[in-house]
Amino acid sequence: MFSGEGARRYAHIWARAGAAVGYVPMSPADTERMLHNHTLVLAEALLGEPFTVQPAHAVGRALVEAHFTAPEFLDQTLLTFGRDFVVHLAPDGLAHGKLADRVVALEAALAAGYARALRDRTFAQQERIGRAVWDARNQIEQALRASEARFRAVFAGAAIGIGIGDMEGRILDVNQAFADMLGYTVDEMREINVAELFYPDDAPGMWEMYGEMLDGKRDGARLEKRYYRKDRSILWTDLAVSLIRDDDGHPRFTVAMVEDITDRYELQERLRFQALHDPLTGLPNRTLFFERLAAVFDGGASRVGVCFLDLDGFKAVNDSLGHYVGDELLVVVAKRLAACVSARGHLVARMGGDEFVILVEDSTGTEAAIAVAEAALAAVAEPVRIDSHQPLSVTASVGIVERSVAGTSPTDVMKAADTTLYWAKADGRGRWSMFDPVRGAHQLARAALAAALPGALDRGEFTLEYQPIVALDGGGLRAVEALVRWRHPELGMVPPDRFIGLAEETGMIVRLGRWVLETACAQGAAWNASFPGAELVVSVNLAVRQANAPGIVEEVAGVLARTGLPPDLLQLELTESAVMPTAGEPVRSLRGLAATGVRIAIDDFGTGYSNLAYLRRLPIHSLKLAGPFIEGLRSGDLIDSASVADERIVDALVRLAHALGLTVTAEAVETVEQADLLRGLGCDTAQGLHFGRPTQAENITAVLRRSWVAAVPRPPSTHLPVATPTPPPPAPFPRTSPFPRTVPTAPLPPTAPPPPTAPIAPTARTAPSIKGKRPWIDLQTTTIRP
């Protein structure tokens, strides 16, 4: 709360200041009592919540109504208010600086209320006085002199400008305040036609307003208007014009009341400039850019072009040289861009960060937009020297959109520009890229798929298929590779190459990979529990983000514990880029994963780093040769120099892997000839269309069950004659598997024979028999075909 004693002291100071400058229409005691009441109102407004300046406006009006209209009274009021009010009224302990803004606002409101009340009062009096002037012939001379005296007192003493003009625009009289506003003397003003003071852009509207007043459509108007001062500078005013008529209703003259609002207008313009321009570069900001872009669509232009520019590697400049250098670089780039497009009449704006955009209004075609983009790229590419640093060379990527205005919108244009900028970055940077609708539609489809990934996983739209991995020395099924598939409710089966990359880009690959690992391990555990001794290894791909994710070792260990799959029956496949990232050191989790007992395989070996030296440094167990090497293998009349080279490469890789104690799996084996060549080269296992396509888990189960039945003796059928003797006990499980482990000590009993199924088509050839051994599952004669 404010101090009551402080309010009385301030009211006393206020009253004394007012009495010192001229006539006061009250006794000192009455004046002080009235000002004390106003002080209380202003104090409540200052400290009240929510804050409002309306009470101060009312106080200013009350002062005029109390006839405190001496020219210096308002000045003394504002002076004492700004100097003494907070000192006497602010509560103890409250920082005066916090009230400064409120004091300024209340001061301005008090002055505005005072000026407006004085203007309204003067206007009313002037209207009465004006009529009295023209009716003076019907009044006695004494009344005329009294009226004239009152008019002159108000006219001369008013704080706002007042002018009287005839119907032709000639100035008849002005008060001193109006003359001072414009920099003229009163006599000079009387020699001027009002049209000479009009700002050209305002003149048509002013004459239209006067015409409406002459036609009787209006008796007054109020507007913000510009005048020329004597020095030709601009004066912004709040203008109120009234038409004075004679007793017969004929227009006689006009009375103008003018308030100088130049400071307020310039402040508004500064604030607007700040709101629409970037504070660092001074360029238009995104708000002003979108205003101009919308104006293009509303203004009847036929075509529009947008060049969306982003600096390449700007983050590296900021991180290495500091934000000061980065900011200075942005300022230089902004100046260059503005210079290179200003002659063309285009708008360049900063969208934020290191992004700039150029608006090509009323474009003449794609060539015009491309010319702008190339000029911008050339301007940016010039080396930049900042202080003592070495010259910086930066490049930019530009996305260009140029199209007809019809049938599109500002939002569509900017979406396309953003997409095209991404293309320019993806296509190599330091270049421009033009929007392509076909590519844009593909991009939208990719974005839709990316957005649908999380929900698809939650809704169970993903499933796993398994591709057999076969031992080449006997055709036995030794492993399956788990491959994720997406059954989209609208698109059907979505190929992996359409969503795996998206999952990696968005980071969804970590969640998806976690689900694949859990599901595949659970299935592998079920197979090995149902078919003891099968020792079927489940191979799961591990993405780069998964391998680098914190806690991946613990996550794999937890999955194995939950599903019951022995660690040595899980193989994790990583690409060369995942195993050996760009820093030149293997992922930290690799040794931890190997320590859990799982197998580590390098997938698509030969397509990445192809650095053989690092193989001995890594805790890996197997290499999977990339498909391109296998596809080149030929035999017989099809042999050529390329196939011979591929065969030598495969032979060398197999020998090297075996020398390092690694097994080798060949991928993409599609023909009998390729399988024979790989077997002859010593390759351990293989997978591909020749052995079986990826298929559902139940098909793998059927193969396992069929082989289990073939390996376990059964009693003779009671329905069919048996011409053969009882078969001997099943042979031991072969130990030729590249994934050795001990046979479970307590195998589960065999399951019942499966129901009849569709016959499984044989392949064109049969694997050579292995003396003394019978393969657990022979996929050469039992090929999986989903």
C-alpha positions in Angstrom: 0.0 0.0 0.0 1.1 3.6 -0.6 1.7 6.1 2.2 -1.2 8.4 3.1 1.2 10.9 4.4 3.2 10.7 1.2 0.0 11.4 -0.8 -0.7 14.6 1.2 2.9 15.7 0.7 2.8 15.1 -3.0 -0.6 16.9 -3.3 1.0 19.9 -1.5 4.0 19.9 -3.9 1.7 19.6 -6.9 -0.5 22.5 -5.7 2.4 24.8 -5.1 3.9 24.0 -8.6 0.6 24.8 -10.2 0.1 28.1 -8.4 3.6 29.2 -9.4 2.9 29.3 -13.1 -0.3 31.3 -13.4 -3.9 31.7 -12.4 -5.5 29.0 -10.3 -9.3 29.1 -10.2 -9.5 27.8 -6.6 -8.3 28.7 -3.1 -5.0 27.0 -2.1 -6.9 24.8 0.4 -9.5 23.7 -2.2 -6.8 23.2 -4.8 -4.7 21.0 -2.5 -7.8 19.0 -1.5 -8.8 18.4 -5.1 -5.2 17.4 -6.1 -5.0 15.1 -3.0 -8.0 13.2 -4.4 -6.4 12.9 -7.8 -3.1 11.8 -6.2 -4.9 8.9 -4.5 -6.4 7.9 -7.8 -3.1 7.9 -9.5 -1.4 6.0 -6.7 -4.0 3.2 -6.9 -3.5 3.1 -10.6 0.3 2.9 -10.2 0.3 0.0 -7.7 -2.9 -1.7 -8.8 -3.2 -5.0 -10.6 -4.0 -5.4 -13.3 -2.3 -2.2 -14.4 -4.4 0.3 -16.4 -3.8 3.9 -17.4 -7.5 4.8 -17.6 -7.5 6.5 -14.2 -4.7 8.8 -15.3 -6.6 9.7 -18.4 -9.6 10.6 -16.3 -7.5 12.8 -14.0 -6.2 14.7 -17.0 -9.8 15.3 -18.1 -10.8 16.3 -14.6 -8.1 19.0 -14.5 -9.4 20.6 -17.6 -13.0 20.4 -16.3 -11.8 22.2 -13.1 -10.4 25.0 -15.4 -6.8 24.3 -14.7 -6.0 25.3 -18.3 -3.1 27.7 -18.0 -0.5 26.8 -20.7 2.2 25.9 -18.1 0.0 24.0 -15.7 0.2 20.7 -17.6 4.0 21.0 -17.9 4.4 21.5 -14.2 2.0 18.6 -13.5 4.1 16.2 -15.7 7.3 17.5 -14.2 6.3 16.9 -10.6 4.7 13.6 -11.5 7.8 12.2 -13.1 10.1 13.6 -10.4 8.3 13.3 -7.1 5.4 10.9 -7.4 7.2 7.6 -7.0 9.5 9.1 -4.3 6.5 10.0 -2.1 4.0 7.3 -3.0 6.0 4.1 -3.6 5.9 1.6 -0.7 9.0 1.0 1.3 11.2 -1.8 0.0 9.7 -1.6 -3.5 12.4 -0.8 -6.2 11.5 2.4 -7.9 13.0 1.1 -11.1 10.2 -1.5 -11.4 7.6 1.3 -11.5 9.4 3.4 -14.1 7.4 1.9 -17.1 4.1 2.4 -15.3 5.0 6.0 -14.3 5.8 6.8 -18.0 2.5 5.2 -19.1 0.5 7.1 -16.5 2.2 10.3 -17.4 1.4 9.8 -21.0 -2.2 8.9 -20.3 -2.6 12.0 -18.0 -1.2 14.3 -20.8 -3.4 12.6 -23.4 -6.5 12.9 -21.3 -5.7 16.6 -20.5 -5.1 17.3 -24.2 -8.1 15.6 -25.4 -10.4 17.2 -22.9 -8.9 20.6 -23.7 -9.4 19.9 -27.4 -13.0 18.7 -26.9 -13.7 21.8 -24.7 -12.0 24.1 -27.2 -13.9 22.5 -30.1 -17.2 22.9 -28.4 -16.4 26.5 -27.5 -15.0 27.2 -30.9 -18.2 25.9 -32.6 -20.3 28.2 -30.4 -17.9 31.0 -30.9 -17.8 30.5 -34.7 -21.5 30.7 -34.9 -21.4 33.8 -32.7 -18.9 35.4 -35.1 -21.2 35.1 -38.0 -24.2 36.0 -36.0 -22.6 39.0 -34.5 -24.7 41.5 -36.6 -27.7 40.3 -34.5 -26.0 40.8 -31.2 -25.0 43.7 -29.3 -21.5 45.0 -29.5 -20.8 44.1 -25.9 -21.7 40.5 -26.4 -19.5 40.3 -29.5 -16.5 41.7 -27.6 -17.0 39.2 -24.7 -17.4 36.3 -27.1 -14.4 37.4 -29.1 -12.4 37.6 -25.9 -13.3 34.1 -24.8 -12.6 32.8 -28.3 -9.2 34.4 -28.4 -8.3 33.2 -25.0 -9.1 29.7 -25.8 -7.7 29.9 -29.3 -4.4 31.4 -28.3 -3.9 29.4 -25.1 -4.7 26.0 -26.4 -2.0 23.4 -26.2 -3.1 21.8 -29.5 -3.0 23.3 -32.9 -6.2 25.0 -34.2 -6.7 26.4 -37.7 -9.6 28.0 -39.5 -10.0 27.8 -43.2 -12.5 28.8 -45.9 -14.2 26.4 -48.2 -11.5 27.0 -50.9 -8.8 25.8 -48.6 -7.3 29.2 -47.7 -6.1 29.4 -44.2 -7.9 32.2 -42.4 -6.2 31.9 -39.0 -4.2 29.6 -36.9 -3.0 29.6 -33.3 0.6 29.7 -32.2 0.7 26.0 -31.3 -0.3 25.0 -34.9 2.2 27.5 -36.4 5.0 26.1 -34.1 4.2 22.5 -35.2 4.8 23.3 -38.8 7.7 25.7 -38.3 5.9 28.8 -39.6 4.9 32.1 -38.1 1.2 32.8 -37.7 1.4 35.5 -40.4 3.1 33.1 -42.8 0.4 30.5 -42.2 -2.3 33.0 -43.2 -0.7 33.3 -46.6 -0.7 29.5 -47.3 -3.4 27.4 -49.0 -3.9 24.2 -47.0 -3.2 22.1 -50.1 0.4 23.2 -49.9 0.8 21.5 -46.6 -0.8 18.2 -47.7 1.5 15.1 -48.1 1.0 14.0 -51.7 -0.2 10.6 -50.9 -2.8 12.0 -48.6 -4.2 14.7 -50.9 -6.8 12.7 -52.8 -8.3 11.4 -49.6 -8.4 14.9 -48.0 -10.2 16.5 -51.0 -12.6 13.6 -51.0 -13.4 14.2 -47.4 -13.9 18.0 -48.0 -16.2 17.1 -50.9 -18.3 14.9 -48.7 -18.5 17.7 -46.1 -19.6 20.3 -48.7 -22.2 17.8 -50.0 -23.7 17.5 -46.5 -22.7 13.8 -46.2 -20.7 14.6 -43.1 -20.1 17.6 -40.8 -16.7 16.4 -39.5 -14.0 13.8 -39.8 -11.1 12.5 -37.8 -8.0 10.8 -39.2 -4.2 10.5 -39.0 -2.7 12.7 -41.6 0.8 13.9 -42.7 1.7 17.5 -43.2 4.9 19.1 -44.6 6.8 21.3 -42.2 8.5 24.4 -43.5 11.8 22.4 -43.7 9.9 19.7 -45.8 10.1 17.2 -43.0 7.0 15.1 -42.2 4.7 15.9 -39.4 2.3 13.1 -38.4 -0.9 14.5 -36.8 -4.2 13.3 -35.3 -6.6 15.7 -37.2 -10.2 16.5 -36.3 -12.0 18.7 -38.9 -15.4 20.2 -38.3 -17.7 22.1 -40.8 -19.2 25.3 -39.5 -22.5 26.4 -41.2 -24.3 29.7 -41.0 -27.9 30.1 -39.8 -29.2 29.1 -43.2 -27.2 25.9 -43.1 -24.7 27.0 -45.7 -21.1 25.9 -45.2 -19.0 28.8 -44.0 -15.6 27.6 -42.9 -13.8 24.7 -41.4 -12.1 24.3 -38.0 -9.2 21.9 -37.7 -7.8 20.7 -34.4 -4.4 19.1 -34.8 -2.3 17.0 -32.4 1.3 16.2 -33.1 1.8 12.4 -33.0 5.1 12.2 -34.9 7.0 10.7 -31.9 4.3 8.1 -31.4 4.2 7.2 -35.1 7.9 6.9 -35.4 8.0 4.7 -32.3 5.3 2.5 -33.9 7.3 2.3 -37.1 10.5 1.3 -35.3 8.6 -1.4 -33.4 7.1 -2.6 -36.7 10.5 -2.7 -38.4 11.9 -4.7 -35.5 9.0 -7.1 -35.7 9.5 -7.6 -39.4 13.3 -7.7 -39.7 16.1 -9.9 -38.5 18.1 -8.1 -35.7 21.4 -9.6 -36.8 21.4 -9.1 -40.5 18.7 -6.4 -41.0 17.1 -8.5 -43.6 13.3 -9.1 -43.7 12.4 -11.9 -41.4 10.1 -14.9 -42.0 7.0 -12.9 -40.9 7.6 -10.2 -43.5 8.5 -12.8 -46.1 5.3 -14.7 -45.7 3.4 -11.4 -45.9 5.0 -10.6 -49.2 4.5 -14.2 -50.4 0.8 -14.0 -49.5 0.6 -10.6 -51.3 1.9 -12.3 -54.5 -1.0 -14.7 -54.4 -3.5 -12.0 -53.7 -2.1 -9.5 -56.2 -2.8 -11.3 -59.4 0.7 -12.5 -60.3 0.7 -15.4 -62.7 3.8 -17.2 -61.5 6.0 -17.2 -58.4 9.5 -18.5 -57.6 11.2 -19.3 -54.3 14.8 -20.1 -53.8 15.4 -21.6 -50.3 19.1 -21.4 -49.4 21.0 -23.1 -46.5 24.7 -22.8 -45.8 26.6 -26.1 -45.9 28.7 -26.8 -42.9 27.7 -23.7 -40.9 27.5 -25.7 -37.7 31.1 -26.7 -38.1 32.0 -23.0 -38.3 30.1 -22.2 -35.2 31.5 -25.2 -33.3 35.1 -24.6 -34.3 35.5 -20.8 -34.5 32.7 -19.7 -32.2 29.4 -18.0 -32.5 30.9 -14.6 -33.1 32.5 -15.7 -36.3 29.4 -17.6 -37.2 27.3 -14.4 -36.8 29.7 -12.3 -38.8 29.6 -14.9 -41.6 25.8 -14.6 -41.6 26.0 -10.8 -41.9 28.4 -11.0 -44.8 26.3 -13.6 -46.6 23.1 -11.5 -46.0 24.8 -8.4 -47.5 26.0 -10.4 -50.6 22.6 -12.0 -51.1 20.8 -8.6 -50.8 23.3 -7.1 -53.3 23.0 -9.8 -55.9 19.2 -9.8 -56.0 18.4 -6.1 -55.3 19.0 -5.1 -58.9 16.5 -7.8 -59.9 13.9 -6.4 -57.5 13.6 -9.6 -55.5 13.1 -10.0 -51.7 15.7 -11.8 -49.7 14.9 -12.8 -46.1 16.5 -14.7 -43.3 14.3 -17.5 -42.1 16.4 -18.3 -39.1 19.7 -20.0 -38.3 21.7 -20.3 -41.6 18.6 -20.4 -43.8 17.8 -17.6 -46.3 15.0 -17.4 -48.8 14.6 -15.3 -52.0 11.2 -14.5 -53.4 11.0 -14.1 -57.1 7.7 -12.2 -57.6 5.9 -12.5 -60.9 8.5 -15.0 -62.2 9.0 -15.4 -65.9 9.8 -19.1 -65.7 12.2 -21.7 -64.3 15.2 -20.1 -66.1 14.7 -16.8 -64.1 14.6 -18.7 -60.8 17.6 -20.8 -61.7 19.5 -17.6 -62.6 18.7 -16.2 -59.2 19.9 -19.4 -57.5 23.1 -19.5 -59.4 23.8 -15.8 -58.6 23.2 -16.6 -54.9 25.5 -19.6 -55.0 28.3 -17.6 -56.6 27.9 -14.8 -54.1 28.1 -17.2 -51.1 31.1 -19.1 -52.6 33.4 -16.1 -52.5 35.9 -16.4 -49.6 35.0 -14.5 -46.4 37.7 -13.0 -44.1 36.5 -12.2 -40.6 39.0 -10.3 -38.4 42.3 -12.2 -38.1 40.9 -15.6 -39.1 41.9 -17.3 -42.3 39.5 -16.7 -45.2 36.5 -18.9 -44.9 35.1 -20.7 -47.9 31.5 -21.9 -47.6 29.0 -23.2 -50.0 25.3 -23.3 -50.0 22.5 -25.6 -51.1 19.4 -24.1 -52.8 16.0 -25.6 -53.3 14.1 -24.0 -56.1 10.3 -23.9 -56.6 8.9 -22.1 -59.7 5.3 -22.6 -60.6 2.0 -21.0 -61.6 0.2 -19.2 -58.8 -3.1 -20.8 -59.8 -3.8 -24.1 -58.1 -1.3 -23.7 -55.3 -0.8 -21.8 -52.0 2.0 -20.1 -50.1 2.0 -23.1 -47.7 2.4 -25.6 -50.6 5.2 -23.5 -52.2 7.2 -23.4 -49.0 6.7 -27.1 -48.3 8.0 -27.8 -51.8 10.9 -25.4 -51.3 11.9 -27.1 -48.0 11.7 -30.5 -49.6 13.8 -29.4 -52.6 16.4 -27.9 -50.3 16.7 -31.3 -48.7 17.2 -32.9 -52.1 20.0 -30.4 -52.9 21.7 -31.4 -49.6 21.2 -35.1 -50.3 22.5 -34.8 -53.9 25.9 -33.5 -52.8 25.5 -29.9 -51.4 27.0 -26.8 -53.0 24.3 -26.9 -55.7 20.7 -26.1 -56.5 17.9 -28.5 -57.1 14.6 -27.9 -58.9 11.4 -29.2 -57.5 10.2 -32.3 -59.3 6.5 -33.3 -58.7 7.3 -37.0 -59.2 10.1 -36.9 -56.7 8.0 -34.8 -54.5 5.2 -37.4 -54.5 7.8 -40.0 -53.6 9.1 -37.9 -50.8 5.5 -37.4 -49.4 5.0 -41.2 -49.6 8.2 -41.8 -47.7 7.2 -39.2 -45.1 3.8 -40.9 -44.7 5.5 -44.3 -44.2 7.9 -42.8 -41.7 5.1 -41.3 -39.8 3.2 -44.6 -39.8 6.1 -46.7 -38.5 5.6 -46.2 -34.7 1.9 -46.9 -34.9 2.5 -49.9 -37.2 4.7 -51.5 -34.6 2.2 -50.8 -31.8 -0.6 -52.3 -33.9 1.3 -55.5 -34.7 1.6 -54.9 -38.5 5.2 -56.2 -38.6 6.0 -59.8 -39.0 9.1 -61.9 -39.5 10.1 -64.2 -42.3 13.0 -66.6 -42.1 15.5 -67.5 -44.9 17.3 -70.8 -44.6 21.1 -70.9 -44.3 22.4 -74.3 -45.4 25.6 -76.2 -44.9 27.3 -76.7 -48.3 29.0 -79.9 -47.2 25.8 -81.8 -46.8 22.8 -79.6 -47.4 21.7 -79.5 -43.7 19.8 -76.5 -42.4 22.1 -74.8 -40.0 20.5 -71.4 -39.4 17.8 -69.0 -40.5 18.1 -65.3 -41.0 15.2 -63.3 -39.5 13.9 -60.7 -42.0 11.2 -58.2 -41.0 8.2 -57.6 -43.2 5.4 -54.9 -43.0 1.8 -55.9 -43.7 0.4 -52.4 -44.2 -3.4 -52.3 -43.9 -3.8 -50.2 -47.1 -0.6 -50.8 -49.1 -0.3 -54.5 -48.5 3.1 -56.0 -48.1 5.6 -53.1 -48.0 9.1 -54.2 -49.2 11.9 -53.8 -46.6 13.9 -51.4 -48.9 11.0 -48.9 -48.5 10.9 -48.7 -44.8 14.2 -50.0 -43.3 16.0 -46.9 -44.5 13.2 -44.7 -43.1 13.5 -46.5 -39.7 17.2 -45.8 -39.6 16.8 -42.1 -40.6 14.1 -41.5 -37.9 15.7 -43.6 -35.2 12.7 -46.0 -35.2 15.1 -48.7 -36.2 16.1 -49.1 -32.5 12.5 -49.9 -31.4 11.9 -52.0 -34.5 15.2 -53.9 -34.1 14.4 -54.5 -30.4 11.1 -56.1 -31.5 12.8 -58.2 -34.2 15.4 -59.5 -31.8 12.8 -60.4 -29.1 10.5 -62.1 -31.6 13.3 -64.0 -33.5 14.9 -65.2 -30.2 11.5 -66.4 -28.9 10.9 -68.3 -32.2 14.4 -69.8 -32.2 14.0 -70.9 -28.6 10.7 -72.6 -29.5 12.2 -74.4 -32.5 15.2 -75.7 -30.5 13.0 -76.8 -27.6 10.6 -78.7 -29.9 13.3 -80.3 -32.0 16.2 -81.2 -29.6 19.5 -81.5 -31.4 18.5 -79.3 -34.3 20.9 -76.7 -33.0 19.2 -74.1 -35.3 20.9 -70.8 -35.2 18.8 -67.6 -35.5 20.6 -64.8 -37.3 19.4 -61.2 -36.6 20.5 -58.0 -38.3 21.7 -55.3 -35.9 21.5 -51.8 -37.3 24.2 -49.2 -36.7 22.0 -47.2 -34.3 21.2 -50.3 -32.4 24.9 -51.3 -32.1 25.7 -47.8 -30.8 22.7 -47.5 -28.5 23.5 -47.4 -24.8 22.8 -50.6 -23.0 22.7 -52.8 -26.1 24.8 -55.6 -24.4 22.4 -55.7 -21.5 19.4 -55.6 -23.8 20.6 -58.7 -25.8 21.4 -60.5 -22.6 18.0 -59.7 -21.2 16.3 -61.0 -24.4 18.2 -64.3 -24.2 17.3 -64.6 -20.6 13.6 -64.0 -21.2 13.3 -66.2 -24.3 15.5 -69.0 -23.1 17.5 -69.1 -26.3 21.1 -70.2 -25.7 23.6 -67.5 -26.6 25.5 -69.6 -29.1 22.3 -70.1 -31.1 22.0 -66.3 -31.7 24.0 -64.7 -34.4 24.0 -60.9 -34.8 24.8 -59.6 -38.3 26.4 -56.1 -38.6 27.5 -54.4 -41.7 31.1 -53.3 -42.1 30.1 -49.6 -41.5 28.4 -50.6 -38.3 31.4 -52.7 -37.1 34.0 -50.0 -38.0 32.5 -46.5 -38.1 34.2 -43.5 -39.6 36.3 -42.8 -36.5 38.3 -45.9 -37.3 37.5 -47.8 -34.1 35.1 -50.7 -33.7 31.9 -50.0 -31.8 32.4 -50.3 -28.1 29.6 -52.8 -27.6 31.1 -55.3 -30.0 33.3 -57.0 -27.5 30.6 -56.9 -24.8 28.2 -58.6 -27.2 30.8 -61.3 -28.1 31.4 -61.8 -24.3 27.7 -62.8 -23.8 28.4 -65.9 -26.0 26.4 -64.7 -29.1 28.0 -65.0 -32.5 29.0 -61.9 -34.5 28.9 -61.9 -38.3 29.9 -59.2 -40.8 27.1 -58.9 -43.3 27.6 -58.0 -47.0 31.4 -58.3 -46.6 33.3 -56.6 -49.4 30.8 -53.7 -50.0 32.0 -51.4 -47.2 35.4 -50.7 -45.9 36.9 -54.0 -47.3 39.8 -53.5 -44.9 41.0 -57.0 -44.3 43.5 -55.9 -41.7 40.8 -55.1 -39.1 39.3 -58.6 -39.2 41.9 -60.0 -36.7 41.2 -57.1 -34.3 37.5 -57.8 -34.0 35.6 -60.4 -32.0 33.8 -61.8 -35.0 32.9 -65.4 -35.9 31.7 -65.3 -39.5 31.8 -63.4 -42.8 28.8 -63.2 -45.1 30.1 -62.6 -48.6 28.2 -59.9 -50.5 25.8 -60.9 -53.2 27.6 -59.1 -56.1 30.6 -61.5 -55.7 28.3 -64.5 -55.8 26.3 -63.3 -58.8 29.5 -63.2 -60.9 30.3 -66.8 -60.4 29.9 -68.8 -63.7 30.7 -72.3 -64.9 31.1 -74.2 -68.2 30.6 -72.1 -71.3 29.5 -69.1 -69.3 32.9 -68.5 -67.8 34.5 -65.1 -68.7 37.3 -63.0 -67.3 34.9 -61.2 -64.9 33.6 -64.5 -63.5 37.2 -65.8 -63.1 38.1 -62.7 -61.2 35.1 -63.0 -58.9 35.9 -66.7 -58.3 39.5 -65.7 -57.3 38.2 -63.0 -55.0 35.8 -65.5 -53.3 38.5 -68.1 -53.0 40.9 -65.6 -51.4 38.2 -64.4 -49.0 37.3 -67.9 -47.9 41.0 -68.8 -47.4 41.6 -65.7 -45.4 38.5 -66.2 -43.2 39.4 -69.8 -42.5 43.0 -68.7 -41.7 41.5 -66.4 -39.1 39.2 -69.1 -37.7 36.1 -67.6 -39.2 33.3 -69.4 -41.0 32.0 -68.1 -44.4 28.4 -67.7 -45.6 27.6 -66.9 -49.2 24.6 -64.8 -49.9 22.3 -64.6 -52.9 23.1 -68.1 -54.2 20.6 -68.6 -57.0 21.8 -71.5 -59.1 23.2 -75.0 -58.8 26.4 -74.0 -60.5 27.0 -71.2 -57.9 26.4 -73.7 -55.1 28.8 -76.3 -56.6 31.6 -73.6 -57.1 31.2 -72.3 -53.6 31.3 -75.9 -52.2 34.5 -76.5 -54.2 36.0 -73.2 -52.8 35.4 -74.4 -49.3 32.6 -72.0 -48.4 30.8 -73.3 -45.3 27.2 -72.2 -45.6 25.0 -70.4 -48.1 21.6 -68.8 -48.5 19.6 -67.6 -51.5 16.8 -68.5 -53.8 18.4 -71.8 -54.7 17.9 -73.0 -51.1 14.8 -71.2 -50.3 13.1 -67.8 -50.2 12.3 -66.1 -46.9 9.2 -67.7 -45.5 6.9 -67.8 -42.5 8.0 -69.5 -39.3 5.4 -72.3 -39.7 7.1 -73.3 -43.0 10.4 -73.6 -41.2 8.6 -75.6 -38.5 7.2 -77.9 -41.1 10.6 -78.6 -42.5 12.0 -79.2 -39.0 9.1 -81.6 -38.2 9.5 -83.4 -41.5 13.2 -83.9 -40.9 12.6 -84.9 -37.3 10.1 -87.6 -38.4 12.6 -88.8 -41.0 15.3 -89.1 -38.3 13.3 -90.9 -35.7 12.1 -94.6 -36.2 8.4 -95.3 -36.2 6.4 -98.5 -35.9 5.0 -100.0 -39.2 1.8 -98.6 -40.4 -1.3 -100.7 -39.8 -2.9 -99.4 -43.0 -0.2 -99.9 -45.5 2.0 -103.0 -46.1 5.5 -102.6 -45.1 8.1 -104.4 -47.3 11.1 -103.1 -45.6 12.6 -104.1 -42.3 12.5 -101.9 -39.2 14.9 -99.0 -39.7 17.9 -98.7 -37.5 18.1 -96.0 -34.8 18.8 -92.5 -36.1 22.3 -91.6 -36.7 24.0 -89.1 -34.4 23.5 -85.4 -35.3 26.3 -84.3 -37.7 29.0 -82.1 -36.2 29.8 -80.4 -39.5 27.7 -77.3 -38.5 29.5 -74.0 -38.6 27.6 -73.2 -35.4 28.7 -76.0 -33.0 27.3 -76.4 -29.6 26.6 -79.4 -27.3 23.4 -81.4 -27.8 20.8 -80.8 -25.0 21.0 -83.4 -22.3 17.2 -83.6 -21.9 15.6 -83.3 -25.3 11.9 -82.9 -25.5 9.9 -85.9 -26.9 9.2 -85.7 -30.6 5.9 -84.1 -31.7 3.2 -85.9 -33.5 3.4 -86.1 -37.3 2.1 -83.0 -39.0 -1.2 -82.9 -41.0 -1.0 -83.4 -44.7 0.6 -80.4 -46.5 1.2 -79.4 -50.1 4.1 -81.3 -51.6 7.5 -79.6 -51.4 9.0 -79.2 -54.9 12.4 -80.8 -55.3 15.3 -78.8 -56.8 17.0 -79.7 -60.0 19.8 -81.6 -58.4 20.6 -83.5 -55.2 23.5 -82.7 -52.9 26.2 -85.3 -52.9 26.0 -87.7 -50.0 28.4 -87.5 -47.1 29.8 -91.0 -46.2 29.0 -92.0 -42.7 26.8 -89.0 -42.0 23.2 -88.2 -42.6 22.4 -84.5 -42.6 19.9 -83.3 -40.0 17.8 -81.5 -42.7 18.5 -81.9 -46.3 17.3 -78.7 -48.1 18.8 -79.8 -51.4 16.0 -82.3 -51.7 13.5 -80.4 -49.6 13.6 -76.8 -50.8 11.3 -74.3 -48.9 9.0 -72.5 -51.3 6.5 -70.3 -49.5 
